């Protein structure tokens, strides 16, 4: 049996604490716009898709369950930032699109990356490299055990 690492030496805790720190850095900007970080992520995914996305596609893009996205989309709709429309060909599918107000809100936030560059003191290249490493880790962890090559191969 291995000895547990001290908390500060555990990658999962470092990622968790960094996420909290990033959310705290974003909070004043997002509060000024009246949106939460998860709502910001939904706006970002919609900004990527010119014709909007289904609830399922948003959920897939954000690695969340559709049942998590539905209330976010409803709150964004109540705020006038998106529209939700049922697909006439398939009533089970709800498509979400940015409104003009949603586009304006997105334009005000755009990419919050410069805020992290400023607050972290790291170069954009260093942050891009770190992001690539974390993305690779996320991708590797998302694989099923049988889908990943063994480290002994």
VOPAGU-2260 file (C-alpha; in pm, 1 decimal, decimal comma):
REM VOPAGU-2260
SITE   aa  ch    i         X         Y         Z
SITE  UNK   A    0       0,0       0,0       0,0
SITE  UNK   A    1     140,2     340,0     -96,0
SITE  UNK   A    2     168,7     630,0     144,9
SITE  UNK   A    3     -72,2     914,1      59,6
SITE  UNK   A    4      91,5    1230,0     -68,2
SITE  UNK   A    5      54,3    1550,2     131,2
SITE  UNK   A    6    -238,9    1754,6       0,1
SITE  UNK   A    7     -19,7    2019,7    -163,3
SITE  UNK   A    8     164,2    1747,3    -360,0
SITE  UNK   A    9    -157,3    1601,2    -507,0
SITE  UNK   A   10    -232,1    1703,7    -865,1
SITE  UNK   A   11    -606,6    1678,7    -810,2
SITE  UNK   A   12    -591,0    1932,9    -527,8
SITE  UNK   A   13    -367,6    2169,5    -727,4
SITE  UNK   A   14    -610,5    2159,9   -1021,8
SITE  UNK   A   15    -908,4    2207,0    -789,4
SITE  UNK   A   16    -748,6    2502,0    -608,3
SITE  UNK   A   17    -637,6    2660,3    -937,8
SITE  UNK   A   18    -993,8    2632,6   -1070,1
SITE  UNK   A   19   -1126,5    2811,0    -762,2
SITE  UNK   A   20    -863,3    3083,8    -800,6
SITE  UNK   A   21    -952,1    3133,5   -1168,2
SITE  UNK   A   22   -1323,1    3151,2   -1087,3
SITE  UNK   A   23   -1251,3    3412,6    -820,0
SITE  UNK   A   24   -1051,6    3617,2   -1071,0
SITE  UNK   A   25   -1337,9    3601,8   -1323,5
SITE  UNK   A   26   -1613,5    3667,9   -1069,4
SITE  UNK   A   27   -1605,7    4050,5   -1061,6
SITE  UNK   A   28   -1625,1    4068,1   -1442,2
SITE  UNK   A   29   -1903,7    3812,4   -1462,7
SITE  UNK   A   30   -2092,4    3966,3   -1168,8
SITE  UNK   A   31   -2086,1    4298,6   -1353,0
SITE  UNK   A   32   -2262,3    4127,0   -1643,8
SITE  UNK   A   33   -2503,9    3938,9   -1419,5
SITE  UNK   A   34   -2388,0    3591,8   -1523,5
SITE  UNK   A   35   -2218,4    3299,8   -1353,7
SITE  UNK   A   36   -1913,1    3113,6   -1477,6
SITE  UNK   A   37   -2120,2    2813,9   -1597,2
SITE  UNK   A   38   -2347,6    3057,0   -1785,3
SITE  UNK   A   39   -2035,9    3218,5   -1935,9
SITE  UNK   A   40   -1927,8    2874,8   -2060,8
SITE  UNK   A   41   -2267,2    2821,9   -2225,7
SITE  UNK   A   42   -2239,2    3163,0   -2394,4
SITE  UNK   A   43   -1891,0    3069,3   -2513,6
SITE  UNK   A   44   -2008,0    2741,6   -2668,2
SITE  UNK   A   45   -2292,5    2925,7   -2841,0
SITE  UNK   A   46   -2050,6    3187,6   -2971,8
SITE  UNK   A   47   -1850,8    2905,3   -3133,9
SITE  UNK   A   48   -2156,8    2786,4   -3328,1
SITE  UNK   A   49   -2309,3    3035,1   -3568,9
SITE  UNK   A   50   -2649,1    2862,7   -3573,5
SITE  UNK   A   51   -2669,5    2778,1   -3203,1
SITE  UNK   A   52   -2651,3    2433,9   -3051,1
SITE  UNK   A   53   -2880,4    2177,2   -2900,5
SITE  UNK   A   54   -2882,8    2127,4   -2524,5
SITE  UNK   A   55   -2714,3    1791,0   -2584,4
SITE  UNK   A   56   -2439,7    1946,3   -2798,6
SITE  UNK   A   57   -2371,7    2213,6   -2536,0
SITE  UNK   A   58   -2354,8    1944,6   -2268,6
SITE  UNK   A   59   -2116,6    1736,0   -2477,9
SITE  UNK   A   60   -1892,4    2036,5   -2551,4
SITE  UNK   A   61   -1869,6    2120,2   -2179,7
SITE  UNK   A   62   -1844,9    1754,9   -2063,9
SITE  UNK   A   63   -2161,7    1797,0   -1857,0
SITE  UNK   A   64   -2500,1    1628,2   -1842,8
SITE  UNK   A   65   -2788,7    1781,4   -2041,4
SITE  UNK   A   66   -2983,3    1804,7   -1714,3
SITE  UNK   A   67   -2716,5    2050,5   -1594,1
SITE  UNK   A   68   -2737,2    2263,9   -1909,9
SITE  UNK   A   69   -3118,1    2296,5   -1921,1
SITE  UNK   A   70   -3150,3    2517,4   -1609,4
SITE  UNK   A   71   -2852,8    2727,8   -1720,9
SITE  UNK   A   72   -3016,0    2783,5   -2060,2
SITE  UNK   A   73   -3348,6    2868,8   -1894,7
SITE  UNK   A   74   -3182,6    3133,1   -1673,9
SITE  UNK   A   75   -2996,7    3277,3   -1972,7
SITE  UNK   A   76   -3325,6    3289,7   -2163,4
SITE  UNK   A   77   -3496,6    3468,1   -1872,0
SITE  UNK   A   78   -3211,1    3721,8   -1881,8
SITE  UNK   A   79   -3271,2    3774,0   -2254,9
SITE  UNK   A   80   -2929,4    3640,3   -2355,9
SITE  UNK   A   81   -3044,8    3330,3   -2546,3
SITE  UNK   A   82   -3352,4    3182,4   -2709,0
SITE  UNK   A   83   -3457,2    2821,4   -2665,6
SITE  UNK   A   84   -3658,6    2668,2   -2948,2
SITE  UNK   A   85   -3784,6    2311,9   -2984,0
SITE  UNK   A   86   -3686,1    2139,9   -3304,6
SITE  UNK   A   87   -4009,4    2094,0   -3503,3
SITE  UNK   A   88   -3869,7    1773,9   -3655,7
SITE  UNK   A   89   -3782,9    1630,0   -3311,9
SITE  UNK   A   90   -3970,2    1778,6   -3015,4
SITE  UNK   A   91   -3716,8    1623,5   -2774,9
SITE  UNK   A   92   -3440,9    1851,2   -2906,1
SITE  UNK   A   93   -3412,7    2208,7   -2780,4
SITE  UNK   A   94   -3186,0    2443,6   -2977,0
SITE  UNK   A   95   -3026,4    2736,1   -2800,0
SITE  UNK   A   96   -2910,0    3050,8   -2980,0
SITE  UNK   A   97   -2753,6    3376,7   -2869,6
SITE  UNK   A   98   -2975,7    3684,0   -2886,1
SITE  UNK   A   99   -2834,9    4024,5   -2977,5
SITE  UNK   A  100   -2808,1    4092,1   -2602,9
SITE  UNK   A  101   -2625,1    3759,7   -2560,7
SITE  UNK   A  102   -2380,7    3853,0   -2835,5
SITE  UNK   A  103   -2323,8    4190,3   -2668,2
SITE  UNK   A  104   -2265,9    4018,6   -2332,2
SITE  UNK   A  105   -2022,6    3779,9   -2497,9
SITE  UNK   A  106   -1841,3    4071,4   -2661,6
SITE  UNK   A  107   -1795,5    4230,8   -2318,9
SITE  UNK   A  108   -1641,4    3916,7   -2175,2
SITE  UNK   A  109   -1486,9    3770,8   -2487,6
SITE  UNK   A  110   -1191,3    3575,3   -2375,7
SITE  UNK   A  111   -1102,0    3632,0   -2013,5
SITE  UNK   A  112    -752,9    3497,5   -2083,8
SITE  UNK   A  113    -577,6    3835,4   -2059,8
SITE  UNK   A  114    -706,1    3862,0   -1703,2
SITE  UNK   A  115    -537,2    3532,3   -1614,5
SITE  UNK   A  116    -214,3    3637,9   -1789,1
SITE  UNK   A  117    -212,8    3957,9   -1584,4
SITE  UNK   A  118    -305,4    3793,5   -1254,0
SITE  UNK   A  119     -74,2    3493,0   -1292,4
SITE  UNK   A  120     234,1    3680,1   -1407,6
SITE  UNK   A  121     293,1    3398,2   -1658,1
SITE  UNK   A  122     352,6    3456,1   -2026,5
SITE  UNK   A  123      76,1    3368,1   -2272,8
SITE  UNK   A  124     305,5    3095,2   -2413,4
SITE  UNK   A  125     357,5    2941,0   -2068,2
SITE  UNK   A  126     -17,6    2944,8   -2000,5
SITE  UNK   A  127     -86,2    2790,9   -2344,2
SITE  UNK   A  128     163,5    2514,7   -2268,1
SITE  UNK   A  129       9,8    2452,9   -1927,6
SITE  UNK   A  130    -337,1    2443,6   -2085,2
SITE  UNK   A  131    -219,6    2188,4   -2342,2
SITE  UNK   A  132     -81,8    1966,9   -2064,9
SITE  UNK   A  133    -402,2    1987,0   -1861,7
SITE  UNK   A  134    -612,0    1919,6   -2175,3
SITE  UNK   A  135    -398,7    1611,3   -2249,9
SITE  UNK   A  136    -447,5    1492,7   -1893,0
SITE  UNK   A  137    -825,3    1544,2   -1917,9
SITE  UNK   A  138    -835,9    1356,8   -2247,2
SITE  UNK   A  139    -630,4    1067,1   -2109,1
SITE  UNK   A  140    -846,2    1040,8   -1798,1
SITE  UNK   A  141   -1162,5    1038,8   -2009,4
SITE  UNK   A  142   -1050,0     721,5   -2188,3
SITE  UNK   A  143   -1180,4     389,4   -2064,9
SITE  UNK   A  144    -906,7     171,0   -1909,7
SITE  UNK   A  145    -907,9     -69,8   -2206,6
SITE  UNK   A  146    -873,8     217,2   -2455,8
SITE  UNK   A  147    -542,3     349,8   -2326,6
SITE  UNK   A  148    -207,1     186,9   -2395,6
SITE  UNK   A  149     -45,7      20,5   -2099,5
SITE  UNK   A  150     261,1     196,0   -1959,9
SITE  UNK   A  151     439,7    -139,5   -1975,1
SITE  UNK   A  152     393,1    -172,1   -2354,2
